[in-house]
Amino acid sequence: MTRNLSSIPSRLLLLITCFFAQSTLAYGDALPQLSISDVTVSESSCSSQVATFTVSISAPFGRNVTVQFASADGTAYAGTDYAAVSGNLMFPRGSRAPQTITVPIADVLIPGPNKIFYVNLSHALNATISRGQGTATIDAPTTAKCQSCGLSCDDANGCTTDSCDAVRGCLHVNTSTVATPYCVLAGVNGPPDPNFAACHASGAWVDSDGDGFSDAEELQGYIDVNGNGVYDPGIDVPLLGADPHKADVYLHYDYFYASDHTHNPPPQAIQWMVDAFASRGINLHIDPQHNAIPESMGKVVTTQFADSPDPACVGSSATTMHHLREAYFPANYNLAYHYVVFSHWSYCDSSSDCNHCPIDDECGGGSPPPFGSYGESEIFGDDAIVSFGTLTDQGVQVPAHAASGVTMHELGHNFALLHGGDTCDNYKPNYLSVMSYNFYTTGIPVGSTAGDPSLKSCTTDADCVAPAHCSTLPGNNHCFRIDYSSARLPGLNESALDETAGLNESATSTDISIFTPDGITEFNIPTNGSPIDWNRDGVIESNVMQDINGDGVQTLLSGFNDWQNLQFSYQCGSSYDSGSLAHAISPFKQFFPKRWLAASRTQALVSAARHTPVLADDASERGAAQRGRPIDWLRERSW
């Protein structure tokens, strides 16, 4: 039933009107004001954080009040730094209670700049907005939470090394780029890392060129010693120019000097070594920084006696590679760089003192090292010494290719090469390498044509086929090269030599080898397979007996390919911390033929001396030769 208001008594209608008017205006006739607060969130807390904004109403109102809200990016971004929010707030009729807006904040784990975002109010109903934007400031922690809150950095990846940095937080660095050598991970000289198989298969731990450096550290250009993912000078090891697809060898050298001489090697000698490696597809990187060390620190340098040299052996003026490393060698280079020192003497300072040194148990027949050694080095290690004091004391400037050959010889020991490649057999005609005493002070001579045992004459390097160079020693200009052996020539059975077979390096080989049937007289021989009259009787025969390396016995002399067998990972060698050594000596009278002696004392020699016959210097060695014991003719000892 519909009743017209006119039918309502006027007194009752007045009462109703007054009631509704009073209920609407009971809290004032002006609309209330809404405002939103600012908020600061500290991420130094170890618990999850939220930003709570407070929205206040200035006065109660007789009707419900509503307002919309929505977050907005500032320097903080929704989805990354905080969770976006939006919605409506409602203030019940007559209420002054504030309302809140809660915004989840993403965990900030590391220090960084403070960030802000906003919450905006809009579309108010039954109210006005006096402050419509609230600002949230996210204060970043001052220390990474993995450190301040003890959060775990374990990413459950066996291929990474996990650590916590106070600034950058959790770090996950490829383990093959840190201080653990790749050969240790791969189990070269012990059990492999438990994760090696899986990490290698995944491509995380790979050494494509077999140089002992992982592809990952070669690509980043340094060894990350502290595993923090960035290069730290003085801590990490620089690998400048590293190529993951080409073997890299790194070498740092220092040299001794006195007021009247220096042992600084000729730059040409070092470059010839670089050229030799480059010709085989290997990068030999020479650290450009070298220390000039006064001989007052020690005229003798030895790789033995890590703590204190024994004066009975080394004399009164000596130092060790250990001490030189502490004083001059960059400590962070140990993981990658070979250390070569050019000194006056190596190991001992006189014949009498040398007799008090430890004996050679490896390739030297059990004798002490003789005085005048041209070098000393670790076998499968990283220390090497080159010492030409014997020549310096005679007033002779060392020829560039003697310095180059001996240095490359000593470095070869670091690569685990012996004087016969993989054996101690020396002077083998079928082993063309500076590791052999046939070639280590002279280089490998080169002929004009295959089969011609005559040295090719030259005036400059342009007259020789690279990587050969031209020797300009007075009266003996010929082509030669500083090189390791690049082919395993057929074995030579001294009890049954086939003279018709010769030495067959290749049909086009112009290399010239040397053999000595008596340890004194030398003969140049071709290496292209031409017949060789081993016993020098003028007849080419298919079965003769002849000692052709001058050791007094007839044995099977094997060839060896040095370049294919270089052991780069000295970090896993037994000499890395201790010292299995090799020594090299050639008395001055044996280094230069007499016809060159006068010239060598009056002018700089820019190339190598020709190899000369070597004689046993004392009765004990002559007797040993007669008994058939191998003689270390140039007296480089292996320890």
C-alpha positions as CSV (number, residue, x, y, z in Angstrom):
1,M,0.0,0.0,0.0
2,T,1.4,3.4,-0.9
3,R,0.8,6.2,1.4
4,N,1.1,9.9,0.3
5,L,3.3,12.0,2.6
6,S,0.5,14.5,2.6
7,S,-1.4,12.0,4.7
8,I,1.3,12.0,7.4
9,P,0.5,14.4,10.1
10,S,2.7,17.5,9.8
11,R,4.0,17.2,13.3
12,L,5.3,13.7,12.7
13,L,6.8,14.7,9.3
14,L,8.8,17.5,11.1
15,L,10.2,15.0,13.6
16,I,11.4,12.7,10.8
17,T,13.0,15.5,8.9
18,C,14.9,16.7,12.0
19,F,16.1,13.2,12.8
20,F,17.7,12.7,9.4
21,A,19.2,16.1,9.4
22,Q,20.8,15.6,12.8
23,S,22.2,12.1,11.8
24,T,23.9,13.6,8.7
25,L,25.4,16.7,10.3
26,A,26.1,15.3,13.7
27,Y,29.9,15.3,13.0
28,G,30.0,18.7,11.3
29,D,28.9,19.8,8.0
30,A,32.4,19.8,6.3
31,L,33.8,16.7,4.5
32,P,36.7,15.0,6.4
33,Q,40.2,15.1,5.0
34,L,42.3,12.0,4.2
35,S,46.1,11.8,4.3
36,I,48.8,9.1,3.9
37,S,52.0,8.8,5.7
38,D,55.6,8.2,4.6
39,V,57.5,5.0,5.7
40,T,61.1,3.9,6.0
41,V,62.0,0.2,5.8
42,S,65.5,-0.9,7.1
43,E,66.8,-3.9,5.2
44,S,69.5,-4.4,7.9
45,S,67.0,-6.6,9.6
46,C,67.4,-10.3,9.1
47,S,63.6,-10.9,8.8
48,S,61.3,-10.2,5.9
49,Q,60.2,-6.6,5.6
50,V,57.0,-4.8,4.7
51,A,56.2,-1.2,4.2
52,T,53.1,-0.2,6.2
53,F,51.5,3.1,5.1
54,T,48.9,4.8,7.4
55,V,45.9,6.6,6.0
56,S,44.2,8.9,8.5
57,I,40.8,10.7,8.5
58,S,40.6,14.1,10.0
59,A,37.2,13.7,11.6
60,P,34.4,11.2,11.8
61,F,31.7,11.5,9.3
62,G,28.1,10.4,9.2
63,R,28.5,8.4,6.1
64,N,31.0,5.7,5.0
65,V,34.2,7.2,3.5
66,T,36.1,5.4,0.7
67,V,39.3,6.1,-1.2
68,Q,41.3,4.2,-3.8
69,F,45.1,3.6,-3.6
70,A,47.8,2.3,-5.9
71,S,51.6,1.9,-5.7
72,A,53.9,3.7,-8.2
73,D,57.6,3.2,-9.0
74,G,60.3,5.6,-8.1
75,T,63.9,4.3,-8.0
76,A,62.4,1.1,-6.6
77,Y,60.6,-1.1,-9.1
78,A,57.5,-3.2,-8.7
79,G,58.2,-6.9,-9.1
80,T,61.9,-6.4,-8.3
81,D,62.1,-4.3,-5.1
82,Y,58.5,-4.5,-3.9
83,A,55.1,-6.1,-4.7
84,A,52.7,-3.8,-6.5
85,V,49.5,-3.1,-4.6
86,S,46.1,-1.4,-5.3
87,G,42.6,-1.4,-3.9
88,N,40.1,0.6,-1.8
89,L,40.0,1.7,1.8
90,M,36.7,2.3,3.7
91,F,36.3,4.3,6.9
92,P,33.0,3.3,8.5
93,R,30.4,6.0,9.3
94,G,31.4,7.9,12.5
95,S,34.9,6.3,12.8
96,R,38.2,8.1,13.1
97,A,40.3,4.9,13.2
98,P,43.2,5.0,10.7
99,Q,43.5,2.5,7.9
100,T,46.7,0.8,6.8
101,I,48.2,-0.3,3.4
102,T,50.8,-3.0,3.6
103,V,53.4,-3.5,0.8
104,P,55.7,-6.5,0.8
105,I,59.3,-5.6,0.3
106,A,61.8,-7.8,-1.5
107,D,64.8,-8.9,0.5
108,V,67.8,-6.6,-0.1
109,L,70.8,-8.9,0.4
110,I,73.7,-6.5,-0.3
111,P,74.6,-2.9,0.3
112,G,73.7,-0.4,-2.3
113,P,71.8,2.9,-2.8
114,N,68.5,3.5,-0.9
115,K,65.4,3.3,-3.1
116,I,61.9,4.8,-3.0
117,F,58.5,4.1,-4.3
118,Y,55.1,5.6,-3.7
119,V,51.5,4.9,-2.8
120,N,49.0,7.3,-4.2
121,L,45.4,8.0,-3.0
122,S,42.6,8.9,-5.4
123,H,38.8,9.1,-6.0
124,A,37.8,9.8,-2.4
125,L,34.0,9.5,-1.6
126,N,32.5,11.6,1.2
127,A,36.0,13.0,1.9
128,T,38.7,15.2,0.4
129,I,42.4,14.3,0.1
130,S,44.8,16.6,1.8
131,R,48.0,14.5,1.3
132,G,47.6,12.0,-1.4
133,Q,51.1,10.5,-1.9
134,G,53.1,8.5,0.6
135,T,56.8,7.8,0.0
136,A,58.4,4.5,1.1
137,T,62.2,4.6,1.5
138,I,64.0,1.2,1.4
139,D,67.3,1.6,3.3
140,A,69.8,-1.0,2.0
141,P,71.9,-3.0,4.5
142,T,75.4,-1.7,5.3
143,T,76.7,-5.3,5.2
144,A,75.7,-8.2,3.0
145,K,73.2,-10.4,4.8
146,C,75.1,-13.6,4.1
147,Q,77.6,-12.1,6.5
148,S,75.4,-10.1,8.9
149,C,72.6,-12.6,9.1
150,G,74.6,-15.8,8.4
151,L,72.7,-16.7,5.3
152,S,74.0,-19.7,3.3
153,C,75.6,-19.1,-0.1
154,D,75.4,-22.7,-1.2
155,D,73.8,-22.8,-4.6
156,A,74.0,-26.6,-4.8
157,N,76.2,-26.4,-7.9
158,G,79.3,-28.6,-7.6
159,C,81.0,-26.6,-10.4
160,T,81.1,-23.3,-8.4
161,T,83.0,-22.0,-5.5
162,D,80.6,-20.3,-3.1
163,S,81.6,-17.5,-0.8
164,C,80.1,-14.4,1.0
165,D,81.4,-10.9,0.3
166,A,80.6,-8.1,2.7
167,V,79.6,-5.9,-0.2
168,R,78.5,-8.1,-3.1
169,G,76.9,-10.8,-1.0
170,C,76.9,-14.5,-2.2
171,L,79.3,-15.2,-5.0
172,H,79.3,-18.3,-7.2
173,V,82.5,-18.5,-9.2
174,N,83.5,-21.2,-11.6
175,T,85.9,-23.4,-9.6
176,S,88.1,-23.9,-12.6
177,T,89.0,-20.2,-12.5
178,V,90.1,-20.0,-8.9
179,A,93.4,-20.9,-7.2
180,T,93.0,-24.6,-7.5
181,P,95.0,-25.6,-10.6
182,Y,93.1,-27.3,-13.3
183,C,95.4,-30.3,-13.2
184,V,94.4,-30.8,-9.5
185,L,90.7,-30.8,-10.5
186,A,91.4,-33.2,-13.3
187,G,93.4,-35.5,-11.1
188,V,96.7,-35.3,-13.1
189,N,98.8,-36.4,-10.1
190,G,96.2,-37.7,-7.7
191,P,92.4,-38.3,-7.5
192,P,90.3,-35.9,-9.5
193,D,87.8,-33.6,-7.8
194,P,84.5,-35.5,-7.1
195,N,82.7,-33.1,-9.4
196,F,85.2,-33.2,-12.2
197,A,83.3,-35.7,-14.5
198,A,80.0,-33.8,-14.3
199,C,81.5,-30.3,-14.5
200,H,83.7,-31.4,-17.5
201,A,80.8,-33.0,-19.3
202,S,78.7,-29.8,-18.7
203,G,81.5,-27.7,-20.3
204,A,82.1,-25.7,-17.0
205,W,85.5,-27.3,-16.4
206,V,87.4,-27.6,-19.7
207,D,91.0,-27.1,-20.9
208,S,90.6,-27.2,-24.6
209,D,94.3,-26.6,-25.5
210,G,95.8,-28.7,-22.7
211,D,98.0,-25.9,-21.3
212,G,96.9,-26.3,-17.7
213,F,94.6,-23.2,-17.7
214,S,90.8,-23.7,-17.9
215,D,89.0,-22.2,-20.8
216,A,87.0,-20.1,-18.4
217,E,90.0,-18.5,-16.8
218,E,91.6,-17.9,-20.1
219,L,88.5,-16.2,-21.4
220,Q,88.3,-13.9,-18.4
221,G,92.0,-13.2,-18.6
222,Y,93.1,-14.0,-15.0
223,I,93.2,-16.6,-12.3
224,D,90.7,-15.5,-9.6
225,V,92.9,-16.5,-6.7
226,N,90.5,-15.3,-4.0
227,G,87.4,-16.5,-5.9
228,N,85.6,-13.2,-5.7
229,G,84.6,-12.9,-9.4
230,V,86.6,-9.7,-10.1
231,Y,90.3,-9.0,-10.9
232,D,92.3,-7.8,-7.9
233,P,95.8,-6.5,-8.9
234,G,98.4,-8.0,-6.7
235,I,96.2,-10.9,-5.7
236,D,94.9,-12.5,-8.9
237,V,97.2,-13.8,-11.6
238,P,97.0,-11.9,-14.9
239,L,96.8,-14.1,-18.0
240,L,97.3,-11.4,-20.6
241,G,96.7,-12.6,-24.2
242,A,95.4,-16.0,-23.1
243,D,93.7,-18.1,-25.8
244,P,91.5,-21.0,-24.8
245,H,92.2,-22.7,-28.1
246,K,96.0,-22.2,-28.2
247,A,98.4,-23.3,-25.5
248,D,99.8,-20.4,-23.3
249,V,103.1,-20.4,-21.4
250,Y,103.9,-17.6,-19.1
251,L,107.5,-16.7,-18.1
252,H,109.0,-14.0,-15.8
253,Y,112.7,-13.5,-15.7
254,D,115.2,-11.4,-13.6
255,Y,118.9,-11.0,-14.1
256,F,122.0,-10.3,-12.0
257,Y,124.5,-7.5,-12.6
258,A,127.8,-6.2,-11.3
259,S,129.7,-3.0,-11.9
260,D,131.5,-4.4,-14.9
261,H,129.0,-6.8,-16.4
262,T,125.4,-7.8,-16.6
263,H,123.6,-11.1,-17.2
264,N,120.6,-9.5,-18.9
265,P,119.9,-11.7,-21.8
266,P,119.9,-10.2,-25.3
267,P,116.3,-9.4,-26.4
268,Q,117.0,-11.3,-29.6
269,A,117.6,-14.5,-27.6
270,I,114.3,-14.2,-25.9
271,Q,112.5,-13.3,-29.1
272,W,113.9,-16.5,-30.8
273,M,112.3,-18.5,-28.0
274,V,109.0,-16.8,-28.6
275,D,109.3,-17.4,-32.3
276,A,110.0,-21.1,-31.7
277,F,106.9,-21.6,-29.6
278,A,104.8,-19.5,-32.0
279,S,105.9,-21.7,-34.9
280,R,104.3,-24.6,-33.0
281,G,101.1,-22.8,-32.3
282,I,102.0,-22.0,-28.7
283,N,102.0,-18.5,-27.1
284,L,105.1,-17.9,-25.0
285,H,104.2,-14.8,-22.9
286,I,107.2,-12.9,-21.5
287,D,106.4,-10.6,-18.5
288,P,107.9,-7.2,-19.6
289,Q,108.9,-6.4,-16.1
290,H,112.4,-7.6,-15.0
291,N,114.4,-7.0,-11.8
292,A,118.1,-6.2,-12.0
293,I,119.6,-7.9,-9.0
294,P,123.0,-7.0,-7.7
295,E,125.5,-9.8,-7.5
296,S,126.3,-8.7,-4.0
297,M,123.1,-10.7,-3.1
298,G,124.9,-13.8,-4.3
299,K,127.1,-14.9,-7.2
300,V,125.7,-18.4,-6.9
301,V,122.0,-19.1,-7.4
302,T,120.6,-22.5,-6.7
303,T,117.2,-24.1,-6.7
304,Q,118.3,-26.3,-3.8
305,F,118.4,-25.4,-0.1
306,A,115.0,-23.6,0.2
307,D,115.9,-22.3,3.7
308,S,119.7,-21.6,3.8
309,P,122.3,-22.6,1.2
310,D,125.0,-24.9,2.5
311,P,128.3,-22.9,2.4
312,A,130.3,-26.1,1.9
313,C,128.5,-26.5,-1.4
314,V,127.7,-23.1,-2.7
315,G,130.5,-21.0,-1.1
316,S,130.2,-17.8,0.8
317,S,128.2,-15.7,-1.7
318,A,125.0,-17.5,-2.6
319,T,121.3,-17.2,-2.6
320,T,118.4,-19.5,-3.6
321,M,115.5,-19.3,-5.9
322,H,113.3,-19.5,-2.9
323,H,114.8,-16.3,-1.5
324,L,114.7,-14.6,-4.9
325,R,111.0,-15.5,-5.2
326,E,110.4,-13.9,-1.8
327,A,112.3,-10.8,-2.7
328,Y,111.5,-10.2,-6.4
329,F,109.0,-12.6,-7.9
330,P,105.4,-11.5,-7.7
331,A,103.8,-13.9,-5.2
332,N,100.6,-14.2,-7.1
333,Y,102.5,-15.4,-10.2
334,N,103.3,-18.8,-8.7
335,L,100.2,-20.4,-10.2
336,A,101.0,-19.5,-13.8
337,Y,104.5,-18.2,-14.4
338,H,107.8,-20.0,-14.8
339,Y,110.6,-18.1,-13.1
340,V,114.0,-17.9,-14.9
341,V,117.0,-16.1,-13.3
342,F,120.1,-15.2,-15.3
343,S,122.9,-15.4,-12.7
344,H,126.7,-15.6,-12.6
345,W,127.0,-19.2,-11.4
346,S,124.5,-21.8,-10.5
347,Y,124.7,-24.3,-7.7
348,C,128.4,-23.9,-6.6
349,D,131.3,-21.5,-6.9
350,S,134.4,-23.6,-7.3
351,S,135.4,-27.2,-8.1
352,S,136.3,-27.9,-4.5
353,D,133.0,-26.7,-3.2
354,C,131.0,-28.5,-5.9
355,N,132.5,-31.8,-4.6
356,H,130.6,-31.1,-1.3
357,C,127.2,-30.8,-3.1
358,P,124.6,-33.5,-3.2
359,I,125.2,-36.1,-5.9
360,D,123.2,-36.4,-9.1
361,D,121.0,-39.5,-8.8
362,E,119.2,-39.2,-12.1
363,C,121.1,-38.5,-15.3
364,G,124.5,-37.7,-14.0
365,G,125.7,-41.1,-12.9
366,G,125.8,-40.3,-9.2
367,S,128.4,-37.5,-9.4
368,P,128.3,-34.0,-7.7
369,P,127.6,-31.1,-10.1
370,P,130.8,-29.7,-11.6
371,F,131.8,-26.1,-11.4
372,G,130.8,-23.8,-14.2
373,S,127.3,-25.0,-14.9
374,Y,125.4,-23.1,-17.6
375,G,122.1,-23.8,-15.9
376,E,120.1,-25.5,-13.3
377,S,116.3,-26.2,-13.4
378,E,113.5,-28.2,-11.9
379,I,112.3,-31.1,-13.9
380,F,108.5,-30.7,-14.3
381,G,108.6,-27.5,-12.2
382,D,108.7,-23.8,-12.5
383,D,112.2,-22.6,-11.5
384,A,115.2,-22.4,-13.9
385,I,118.6,-20.7,-13.8
386,V,120.9,-19.7,-16.7
387,S,124.4,-19.0,-15.6
388,F,127.2,-17.9,-18.0
389,G,129.7,-16.7,-15.4
390,T,132.4,-18.9,-16.8
391,L,132.3,-17.1,-20.1
392,T,131.8,-13.6,-18.4
393,D,134.9,-14.2,-16.3
394,Q,136.8,-14.8,-19.6
395,G,135.7,-11.5,-21.0
396,V,133.4,-13.2,-23.5
397,Q,130.0,-11.8,-24.5
398,V,127.5,-14.6,-24.7
399,P,126.2,-15.2,-28.2
400,A,122.5,-14.6,-28.5
401,H,121.7,-18.1,-29.7
402,A,123.7,-19.6,-26.9
403,A,121.6,-17.6,-24.4
404,S,118.5,-18.6,-26.3
405,G,119.3,-22.3,-26.6
406,V,120.4,-22.8,-23.0
407,T,117.4,-20.8,-21.7
408,M,115.0,-22.9,-23.9
409,H,116.8,-26.0,-22.7
410,E,116.3,-25.2,-19.0
411,L,112.7,-24.3,-19.7
412,G,112.4,-27.6,-21.4
413,H,113.3,-29.4,-18.1
414,N,110.4,-27.5,-16.6
415,F,108.2,-29.2,-19.2
416,A,109.5,-32.5,-18.0
417,L,111.9,-33.0,-20.9
418,L,115.2,-34.8,-20.3
419,H,118.4,-34.8,-22.4
420,G,117.0,-37.5,-24.7
421,G,113.4,-36.3,-24.5
422,D,112.0,-39.0,-22.4
423,T,115.3,-40.6,-21.5
424,C,118.7,-39.5,-20.2
425,D,120.5,-40.7,-23.3
426,N,122.4,-37.7,-24.6
427,Y,123.9,-36.8,-28.0
428,K,121.4,-39.0,-29.8
429,P,121.7,-38.3,-33.6
430,N,118.0,-39.1,-34.0
431,Y,116.9,-36.5,-31.5
432,L,117.1,-32.9,-32.9
433,S,116.3,-30.7,-29.9
434,V,118.0,-28.1,-27.8
435,M,117.5,-30.6,-25.0
436,S,120.4,-32.5,-26.5
437,Y,123.9,-31.3,-25.8
438,N,124.5,-31.6,-29.6
439,F,122.4,-28.4,-30.0
440,Y,121.7,-26.6,-26.8
441,T,124.4,-24.0,-27.2
442,T,124.4,-23.8,-31.0
443,G,120.8,-24.5,-32.2
444,I,120.0,-27.0,-34.8
445,P,122.0,-26.4,-38.0
446,V,120.2,-26.2,-41.3
447,G,121.5,-27.2,-44.7
448,S,120.9,-25.7,-48.2
449,T,119.1,-28.7,-49.6
450,A,117.8,-32.0,-48.4
451,G,120.6,-34.5,-48.0
452,D,123.3,-31.9,-47.9
453,P,125.2,-32.0,-44.6
454,S,126.9,-28.7,-45.2
455,L,125.7,-25.7,-43.3
456,K,123.7,-23.2,-45.3
457,S,125.5,-19.9,-45.5
458,C,123.6,-16.7,-44.8
459,T,124.0,-13.0,-44.2
460,T,120.6,-12.2,-42.6
461,D,117.6,-14.1,-41.3
462,A,116.0,-13.5,-44.7
463,D,118.5,-16.0,-46.2
464,C,117.0,-18.7,-43.9
465,V,113.6,-20.4,-43.9
466,A,111.6,-19.4,-40.8
467,P,111.8,-20.3,-38.0
468,A,115.5,-20.6,-38.7
469,H,117.8,-17.6,-38.1
470,C,121.2,-16.5,-39.3
471,S,124.3,-16.9,-37.2
472,T,126.8,-14.1,-37.8
473,L,129.6,-15.5,-35.7
474,P,132.9,-14.5,-37.3
475,G,133.8,-17.0,-40.0
476,N,130.8,-19.1,-39.5
477,N,127.6,-17.5,-40.9
478,H,125.0,-20.2,-41.2
479,C,121.4,-20.9,-40.7
480,F,120.2,-22.5,-37.5
481,R,117.1,-22.6,-35.4
482,I,116.3,-22.8,-31.7
483,D,113.8,-25.6,-31.4
484,Y,112.6,-28.7,-29.6
485,S,112.2,-31.9,-31.6
486,S,109.0,-32.0,-33.7
487,A,109.2,-35.6,-34.9
488,R,109.9,-39.0,-33.3
489,L,112.6,-40.3,-35.6
490,P,113.0,-44.1,-35.9
491,G,115.1,-45.8,-33.2
492,L,118.8,-46.5,-33.8
493,N,120.0,-49.8,-32.5
494,E,123.8,-49.3,-32.1
495,S,124.2,-53.1,-32.2
496,A,122.5,-53.4,-35.6
497,L,122.6,-50.1,-37.5
498,D,121.1,-50.0,-41.0
499,E,123.3,-47.5,-42.8
500,T,121.0,-47.6,-45.9
501,A,118.1,-46.1,-43.8
502,G,119.9,-43.1,-42.5
503,L,117.9,-40.6,-40.4
504,N,114.5,-40.2,-42.0
505,E,112.9,-37.1,-40.5
506,S,111.3,-36.4,-43.9
507,A,112.4,-36.6,-47.5
508,T,112.6,-32.8,-47.7
509,S,114.3,-32.2,-44.4
510,T,117.2,-29.8,-44.5
511,D,118.0,-30.3,-40.8
512,I,121.5,-31.4,-40.0
513,S,122.2,-33.7,-37.1
514,I,125.5,-34.7,-35.5
515,F,127.0,-38.0,-34.4
516,T,130.3,-38.8,-32.7
517,P,131.6,-42.4,-32.8
518,D,134.2,-41.8,-30.1
519,G,132.9,-39.0,-28.0
520,I,135.4,-36.6,-29.6
521,T,135.1,-36.4,-33.3
522,E,131.9,-35.0,-34.8
523,F,130.3,-35.6,-38.1
524,N,127.4,-33.7,-39.7
525,I,124.7,-36.0,-41.2
526,P,121.5,-35.4,-43.2
527,T,118.1,-36.2,-41.9
528,N,116.2,-36.8,-45.1
529,G,116.8,-40.6,-45.2
530,S,120.0,-40.5,-47.2
531,P,122.4,-43.3,-46.3
532,I,124.8,-42.7,-43.4
533,D,128.2,-44.4,-43.0
534,W,127.9,-44.8,-39.2
535,N,131.2,-46.7,-38.8
536,R,133.1,-44.5,-41.2
537,D,134.5,-47.4,-43.2
538,G,133.5,-46.0,-46.6
539,V,131.0,-48.8,-47.2
540,I,127.2,-48.5,-46.8
541,E,126.0,-51.6,-45.0
542,S,122.7,-52.9,-43.7
543,N,124.0,-54.2,-40.3
544,V,126.9,-52.6,-38.4
545,M,127.7,-52.1,-34.8
546,Q,128.8,-48.7,-33.7
547,D,128.5,-46.3,-30.7
548,I,127.1,-43.2,-32.3
549,N,126.5,-41.0,-29.3
550,G,129.8,-41.3,-27.6
551,D,128.7,-42.9,-24.3
552,G,130.9,-45.9,-24.7
553,V,128.2,-48.4,-25.0
554,Q,125.9,-49.8,-27.7
555,T,122.2,-49.3,-26.9
556,L,118.9,-48.6,-28.6
557,L,118.6,-44.9,-29.0
558,S,115.0,-43.8,-29.3
559,G,113.6,-40.8,-31.0
560,F,111.2,-38.4,-29.3
561,N,108.8,-35.7,-30.2
562,D,109.2,-32.9,-27.7
563,W,106.4,-30.6,-28.8
564,Q,103.8,-33.3,-28.6
565,N,104.9,-34.2,-25.1
566,L,105.4,-30.9,-23.3
567,Q,104.0,-31.2,-19.8
568,F,102.5,-27.7,-19.0
569,S,100.9,-28.4,-15.7
570,Y,104.0,-28.0,-13.4
571,Q,101.6,-27.2,-10.6
572,C,101.0,-31.0,-10.3
573,G,104.6,-31.9,-10.7
574,S,106.7,-33.2,-7.8
575,S,109.1,-30.3,-8.2
576,Y,106.5,-27.6,-7.7
577,D,107.3,-27.3,-4.0
578,S,110.5,-29.2,-3.7
579,G,113.1,-29.6,-6.5
580,S,114.1,-32.3,-9.0
581,L,116.9,-30.5,-10.8
582,A,118.9,-30.5,-13.9
583,H,122.3,-28.9,-14.4
584,A,124.2,-27.8,-17.5
585,I,127.8,-27.1,-17.9
586,S,130.3,-26.6,-20.7
587,P,133.8,-25.4,-19.8
588,F,134.8,-22.3,-21.7
589,K,137.5,-24.2,-23.8
590,Q,134.7,-26.5,-25.0
591,F,132.2,-23.8,-25.8
592,F,134.4,-21.9,-28.4
593,P,136.8,-23.4,-30.9
594,K,140.2,-21.9,-30.4
595,R,140.0,-20.1,-33.8
596,W,137.2,-17.9,-32.4
597,L,138.7,-17.2,-29.0
598,A,140.5,-14.0,-29.9
599,A,137.6,-12.6,-31.8
600,S,135.1,-13.5,-29.0
601,R,137.1,-11.5,-26.5
602,T,137.2,-8.3,-28.6
603,Q,133.8,-8.0,-30.0
604,A,130.2,-8.8,-29.3
605,L,129.1,-12.1,-30.6
606,V,125.6,-12.0,-32.0
607,S,125.1,-15.7,-32.7
608,A,126.0,-19.1,-31.3
609,A,129.2,-20.9,-31.2
610,R,129.6,-24.1,-33.1
611,H,129.5,-27.3,-31.0
612,T,133.0,-28.6,-30.4
613,P,134.4,-31.9,-29.4
614,V,134.2,-32.6,-25.6
615,L,136.9,-34.4,-23.6
616,A,136.7,-36.0,-20.2
617,D,138.5,-33.5,-17.9
618,D,139.9,-35.9,-15.4
619,A,141.0,-39.5,-14.9
620,S,137.9,-40.5,-13.2
621,E,135.8,-39.6,-16.1
622,R,138.2,-41.1,-18.6
623,G,138.0,-44.3,-16.6
624,A,134.3,-44.2,-16.5
625,A,134.2,-43.8,-20.2
626,Q,136.3,-46.8,-20.7
627,R,134.1,-48.8,-18.3
628,G,131.1,-47.8,-20.4
629,R,129.3,-45.6,-17.9
630,P,127.4,-42.8,-19.5
631,I,129.3,-39.5,-19.3
632,D,127.6,-36.2,-18.9
633,W,130.0,-34.7,-21.4
634,L,128.8,-31.1,-21.1
635,R,128.1,-31.8,-17.5
636,E,124.5,-30.8,-17.2
637,R,123.2,-32.8,-14.2
638,S,119.7,-33.9,-13.5
639,W,118.6,-33.9,-9.8
